[in-house]
Amino acid sequence: MDEQWLLNEARAYVKKQLETDSSGHDWWHIERVTRLARRIAMEEGADVFVCELAALLHDIADEKLNPSMEAGLRKVRDWLELHRVQADAAAHVMQIISTISFKGGHNPPVATKEAQVVQDADRLDAIGAMGIARTFAYAGWKGDLMYDPGLPPRTEMTRESYRHGKSTAVNHFYEKLLKLKNLMNTDSGRRIAESRHSFMERYLDQFYEEWEGRDAK
């Protein structure tokens, strides 16, 4: 199995599928997550090829971009079979992609070091400066408001209400993003998450100051 050829094929396929996405799950999100996954895999002693391939393909299966999670996973499985990825590597990639999503915090811990790496890489791109930009892009794509002081963040959510309930971009910080630092799996992920988390806290402080007109006294 020519691993570099498979990664190049996956990169070309995913770029074609997601290059026009405006929800924050575009090709450049995939590129950033893949770079982080490769870096963390090398630092943590994980299988770099499996991590990189799973990172490249992970949003092809995203239920937000497909009729269902099952339909998205079928697309990934078909690609792996078409490109004759070895059975153990293909099964590992499928297992990673089917288990790393946040889903309102209801999913169980992932099972392998490679899944931990890809999940951390994906979650790191959901926080910090990139996370802030993606949150507002996704809210606009979905039709949610930027902020509504009369609509507090949800504290109890089912998987269904997390995905489809009414929220705002700012509420998403409290419903997901500010939780991710403490959900990192790897030492590398935790280290990177610290500064990104702090940046989001500073951003929210500034946001509220400007919202209330209290800034620059």
SETORKE-309373 format. One record per residue (C-alpha): residue in three letters; x, y, z. Coordinates in steps of 0.05 Angstrom, whole numbers. Example, Ala and Ser with C-alpha at 12.3 -4.5 7.8 and 13.67 -1.06 7.14 Angstrom:
2
> res/X/Y/Z
> ALA/246/-90/156
> SER/273/-21/143
***
This chain:
217
> res/X/Y/Z
> MET/0/0/0
> ASP/31/66/-22
> GLU/13/110/37
> GLN/34/176/7
> TRP/-6/162/-56
> LEU/-67/147/-14
> LEU/-59/211/26
> ASN/-52/251/-39
> GLU/-114/218/-67
> ALA/-152/232/-3
> ARG/-129/304/-3
> ALA/-153/314/-75
> TYR/-220/281/-61
> VAL/-235/320/2
> LYS/-213/386/-28
> LYS/-261/375/-86
> GLN/-318/357/-38
> LEU/-308/414/13
> GLU/-272/472/-21
> THR/-337/513/-29
> ASP/-364/498/41
> SER/-383/560/81
> SER/-402/527/147
> GLY/-332/526/176
> HIS/-321/454/153
> ASP/-285/474/90
> TRP/-221/447/59
> TRP/-177/494/99
> HIS/-207/467/164
> ILE/-187/397/140
> GLU/-117/422/122
> ARG/-107/452/192
> VAL/-134/391/228
> THR/-90/345/186
> ARG/-27/386/202
> LEU/-44/384/276
> ALA/-60/309/274
> ARG/7/295/241
> ARG/44/338/292
> ILE/8/307/353
> ALA/15/236/326
> MET/91/245/320
> GLU/95/275/390
> GLU/51/221/421
> GLY/79/160/384
> ALA/14/144/345
> ASP/7/116/275
> VAL/18/178/233
> PHE/-12/149/169
> VAL/-77/128/202
> CYS/-83/194/239
> GLU/-70/234/176
> LEU/-118/194/133
> ALA/-173/197/185
> ALA/-162/272/194
> LEU/-168/283/119
> LEU/-233/243/113
> HIS/-267/260/179
> ASP/-315/314/155
> ILE/-337/275/93
> ALA/-380/236/143
> ASP/-404/296/184
> GLU/-479/291/194
> LYS/-485/366/187
> LEU/-462/359/115
> ASN/-499/295/97
> PRO/-571/269/100
> SER/-548/227/160
> MET/-485/203/196
> GLU/-496/135/165
> ALA/-497/165/94
> GLY/-433/203/108
> LEU/-398/141/136
> ARG/-419/102/74
> LYS/-383/154/30
> VAL/-320/145/70
> ARG/-325/69/68
> ASP/-336/70/-7
> TRP/-274/113/-17
> LEU/-231/67/26
> GLU/-256/6/-12
> LEU/-246/39/-80
> HIS/-174/56/-62
> ARG/-161/-13/-33
> VAL/-137/12/35
> GLN/-114/-47/76
> ALA/-170/-76/118
> ASP/-140/-61/186
> ALA/-123/11/169
> ALA/-191/22/136
> ALA/-227/-6/197
> HIS/-186/38/243
> VAL/-201/100/201
> MET/-276/83/202
> GLN/-274/73/277
> ILE/-240/140/288
> ILE/-287/179/244
> SER/-350/148/274
> THR/-330/164/346
> ILE/-294/231/349
> SER/-352/280/341
> PHE/-374/322/401
> LYS/-449/308/395
> GLY/-466/352/454
> GLY/-416/316/499
> HIS/-455/250/498
> ASN/-405/207/462
> PRO/-362/159/503
> PRO/-286/165/506
> VAL/-251/144/443
> ALA/-216/76/443
> THR/-148/83/410
> LYS/-88/130/413
> GLU/-100/148/340
> ALA/-172/167/355
> GLN/-148/210/413
> VAL/-99/246/367
> VAL/-150/261/312
> GLN/-204/281/362
> ASP/-155/329/396
> ALA/-134/359/329
> ASP/-206/369/308
> ARG/-225/400/375
> LEU/-164/446/375
> ASP/-189/476/309
> ALA/-255/490/345
> ILE/-222/535/397
> GLY/-176/596/396
> ALA/-177/646/339
> MET/-196/593/288
> GLY/-252/568/332
> ILE/-280/638/341
> ALA/-280/650/266
> ARG/-311/583/252
> THR/-365/592/305
> PHE/-391/656/273
> ALA/-386/627/204
> TYR/-426/566/225
> ALA/-479/608/261
> GLY/-489/649/198
> TRP/-492/587/154
> LYS/-543/555/201
> GLY/-585/619/208
> ASP/-571/631/282
> LEU/-563/700/313
> MET/-494/725/333
> TYR/-518/739/404
> ASP/-584/748/441
> PRO/-579/768/515
> GLY/-649/740/525
> LEU/-629/670/502
> PRO/-583/639/554
> PRO/-536/581/538
> ARG/-566/512/546
> THR/-540/471/604
> GLU/-576/406/590
> MET/-578/380/519
> THR/-595/315/486
> ARG/-557/297/423
> GLU/-617/319/382
> SER/-627/386/417
> TYR/-553/401/413
> ARG/-555/393/338
> HIS/-623/424/322
> GLY/-643/468/382
> LYS/-643/543/380
> SER/-578/576/401
> THR/-530/633/382
> ALA/-458/639/363
> VAL/-438/666/431
> ASN/-478/612/467
> HIS/-438/560/429
> PHE/-377/581/468
> TYR/-411/558/533
> GLU/-446/498/503
> LYS/-383/469/472
> LEU/-320/509/460
> LEU/-302/527/532
> LYS/-311/454/552
> LEU/-260/427/503
> LYS/-196/445/540
> ASN/-214/396/595
> LEU/-234/342/545
> MET/-166/337/510
> ASN/-138/266/508
> THR/-63/277/498
> ASP/-9/318/532
> SER/3/353/466
> GLY/-70/371/458
> ARG/-75/397/529
> ARG/-13/441/520
> ILE/-39/472/456
> ALA/-109/480/484
> GLU/-86/523/543
> SER/-68/584/502
> ARG/-126/577/454
> HIS/-175/572/512
> SER/-146/634/545
> PHE/-153/672/479
> MET/-227/655/476
> GLU/-238/680/547
> ARG/-204/746/531
> TYR/-246/751/467
> LEU/-311/741/505
> ASP/-291/794/556
> GLN/-279/844/500
> PHE/-343/823/464
> TYR/-386/838/525
> GLU/-350/904/538
> GLU/-364/927/466
> TRP/-436/900/468
> GLU/-450/942/529
> GLY/-409/1002/506
> ARG/-363/996/566
> ASP/-297/990/527
> ALA/-242/1042/520
> LYS/-259/1083/582
***
